């Protein structure tokens, strides 16, 4: 952490805006559009002087610009990415995007942000080490092991035991020669009973499915002959093509929950898969129940699920990912366990002429 006064004294620079002002001016939704010719020209001049991080025939990306700002008496840097696509610039702030076109609008706030970014680039060129000191811990990205994030971890010995049981189960090589709708629902009922226990009391297999599944069954429950393997196979081949909805036996509003895919000619076994790891423990109970009942099945990414439950997988810090966490300054105990990403710095094509870049 660096005091604003120190930046003024050492580098003769003071940010014009505070972090709060940035938050107030960012779009309320995920993205906003600004048609400002002066802003567009300033962004173009800035990016013309720097080698892109990535580029192809469609777009160019610069990931590592930094906005100089003030926050509670401290100097901070906030990462800014810029993308050029179809003659449009996209300013990528943490959790928000601003699309920039040419036009007659005047947005002094964003124009000044770009100018300040340009002006402070001379400091970064001389002292790139300042970046790691100035990006706040609630903005800087990194990784942390799940054992420092989750509570009630699965013991490593239990993880190894389950992997061995699953491996031994697979070695038996048991296969399914097809299933009827009744077979499928009864197999799903094993999952429900294992995961939800007494909540399944008094419910039939179909009632359990209706209670916990996605609900979009693509006509599956309307099959007339529920005990016919041929009829269910015909439905799979002709009517079940609506994504995985009929087989999401545990629905989730975020992504997907738990899928149970029936056997087919290419995969003569059931397939269990969990997407939202909020249901990881329920998924694990289902796996154990299948092993116990010698159901022919494969558990998609079982080892990854066990790594998650035992705290051996990584969480991304301050960025969206499969498993992520956003750091809060109240959680000081977590801080010492985070492995921070090393910040990068863009390469200028030549020493930047600050006055030229600022001349908008």
C-alpha positions, -999 to 999 in steps of 0.1 A, spaced: 0 0 0 13 34 -10 1 67 4 -10 93 -22 14 118 -6 43 95 -13 34 93 -50 32 130 -52 65 134 -36 84 108 -55 68 109 -89 52 144 -90 18 127 -98 -16 127 -82 -46 108 -95 -76 130 -103 -103 105 -94 -111 83 -65 -121 46 -68 -156 56 -56 -160 79 -86 -150 51 -109 -176 28 -93 -202 56 -97 -195 61 -133 -193 25 -144 -224 11 -161 -250 -3 -138 -254 -33 -160 -226 -53 -174 -219 -30 -204 -226 5 -217 -220 23 -250 -204 57 -254 -203 76 -288 -175 100 -281 -151 109 -309 -125 124 -286 -125 94 -263 -123 70 -293 -93 90 -307 -75 89 -273 -80 52 -269 -68 46 -305 -37 67 -299 -29 48 -267 -32 14 -283 -13 23 -314 18 29 -293 17 -5 -275 21 -41 -287 -11 -60 -282 -12 -89 -258 -32 -110 -283 -43 -105 -318 -58 -123 -348 -76 -113 -380 -107 -103 -361 -96 -85 -330 -67 -71 -309 -65 -72 -271 -44 -53 -246 -48 -67 -211 -24 -48 -189 -31 -11 -187 -35 4 -152 -58 32 -140 -42 54 -113 -68 62 -86 -71 73 -50 -89 53 -22 -91 64 14 -58 83 12 -39 56 -7 -27 54 -42 -41 24 -61 -39 9 -96 -69 -8 -112 -63 -31 -142 -78 -20 -175 -81 -41 -206 -88 -28 -241 -102 -48 -270 -105 -36 -306 -132 -55 -325 -150 -44 -357 -137 -8 -354 -151 -6 -318 -131 -3 -286 -142 -21 -255 -128 -8 -222 -127 -38 -198 -129 -27 -162 -132 -52 -133 -168 -66 -137 -179 -39 -163 -173 -31 -199 -177 2 -218 -181 1 -256 -166 32 -273 -176 44 -308 -170 77 -326 -197 102 -322 -207 136 -308 -211 127 -271 -187 142 -246 -176 121 -217 -149 139 -198 -147 113 -170 -135 84 -193 -114 107 -214 -96 119 -183 -91 83 -171 -74 74 -204 -52 106 -202 -42 98 -166 -34 62 -177 -11 76 -204 5 101 -181 12 75 -154 28 51 -180 61 70 -177 62 60 -140 55 24 -148 82 24 -174 108 35 -148 94 15 -119 72 -15 -130 75 -29 -95 50 -4 -82 22 -23 -99 23 -52 -74 24 -27 -45 -5 -6 -57 -32 -32 -69 -55 -37 -39 -60 -72 -25 -97 -70 -33 -89 -64 -70 -57 -83 -76 -62 -118 -90 -46 -150 -76 -53 -185 -64 -59 -202 -31 -62 -238 -21 -98 -249 -12 -87 -261 22 -84 -225 33 -118 -216 19 -142 -245 26 -153 -259 60 -161 -295 68 -135 -310 44 -136 -345 32 -107 -364 48 -79 -374 24 -82 -410 36 -119 -410 27 -111 -396 -8 -86 -423 -14 -110 -450 -2 -138 -438 -26 -114 -437 -55 -103 -473 -48 -139 -485 -45 -148 -467 -78 -117 -481 -95 -125 -517 -84 -161 -512 -95 -150 -502 -130 -127 -532 -132 -157 -555 -130 -166 -542 -165 -204 -545 -160 -224 -532 -189 -261 -523 -195 -280 -537 -225 -304 -508 -225 -330 -496 -201 -367 -488 -201 -382 -456 -187 -391 -474 -155 -354 -486 -152 -342 -451 -157 -366 -436 -131 -358 -464 -106 -321 -457 -110 -327 -420 -105 -346 -429 -74 -315 -445 -60 -298 -411 -65 -325 -392 -48 -327 -415 -18 -289 -414 -13 -287 -376 -16 -320 -365 1 -328 -393 26 -361 -389 44 -373 -362 20 -380 -391 -4 -402 -410 20 -436 -419 5 -427 -407 -30 -426 -429 -61 -397 -428 -85 -416 -406 -109 -427 -383 -81 -391 -379 -70 -381 -370 -106 -409 -344 -109 -398 -329 -75 -361 -325 -82 -355 -326 -119 -352 -298 -145 -389 -302 -155 -383 -300 -193 -385 -338 -200 -391 -335 -238 -420 -359 -235 -401 -386 -216 -427 -391 -189 -455 -394 -215 -441 -427 -228 -470 -452 -229 -450 -483 -223 -428 -474 -194 -414 -509 -191 -403 -512 -228 -366 -508 -235 -374 -505 -272 -398 -477 -266 -374 -457 -244 -346 -463 -270 -368 -450 -297 -376 -419 -277 -338 -413 -271 -331 -416 -308 -360 -394 -320 -373 -370 -294 -347 -365 -266 -327 -339 -286 -334 -309 -263 -300 -306 -246 -295 -325 -214 -327 -312 -198 -346 -345 -193 -315 -360 -176 -308 -331 -152 -322 -351 -123 -312 -323 -98 -320 -289 -112 -298 -258 -105 -306 -222 -112 -269 -216 -117 -254 -235 -145 -265 -271 -142 -270 -294 -112 -266 -331 -115 -272 -351 -147 -279 -388 -150 -275 -399 -186 -290 -434 -195 -269 -460 -213 -268 -461 -251 -250 -481 -278 -218 -461 -275 -218 -458 -237 -234 -490 -223 -236 -476 -187 -252 -447 -168 -232 -415 -166 -233 -392 -135 -221 -357 -138 -222 -327 -114 -218 -291 -127 -227 -269 -98 -204 -280 -70 -230 -268 -45 -243 -303 -51 -209 -321 -49 -218 -339 -17 -251 -351 -31 -233 -363 -62 -208 -382 -40 -236 -399 -21 -250 -410 -55 -217 -424 -66 -214 -444 -34 -249 -457 -38 -242 -469 -74 -211 -487 -63 -230 -504 -34 -258 -515 -58 -233 -525 -86 -249 -502 -111 -229 -499 -144 -219 -463 -145 -192 -437 -149 -188 -407 -127 -177 -377 -147 -146 -361 -132 -150 -379 -99 -114 -372 -89 -119 -335 -95 -150 -335 -73 -131 -353 -46 -102 -328 -49 -127 -300 -44 -144 -316 -14 -111 -324 3 -97 -289 -3 -70 -299 -28 -83 -279 -57 -76 -242 -62 -101 -214 -61 -95 -183 -83 -94 -151 -63 -112 -120 -75 -121 -134 -109 -150 -155 -122 -141 -192 -126 -154 -227 -119 -145 -222 -83 -138 -186 -71 -138 -164 -41 -137 -126 -38 -113 -114 -12 -126 -91 16 -103 -72 39 -122 -86 69 -108 -120 61 -72 -114 71 -65 -151 79 -71 -160 42 -46 -134 30 -14 -153 39 -26 -183 19 -33 -166 -14 -9 -170 -42 -11 -137 -61 -7 -135 -99 23 -115 -109 11 -84 -128 22 -79 -163 31 -47 -181 26 -39 -218 55 -33 -241 57 1 -258 67 2 -294 89 32 -285 93 54 -255 58 70 -253 56 107 -262 33 116 -234 24 151 -247 15 136 -281 -7 110 -265 -24 136 -243 -31 159 -273 -67 149 -281 
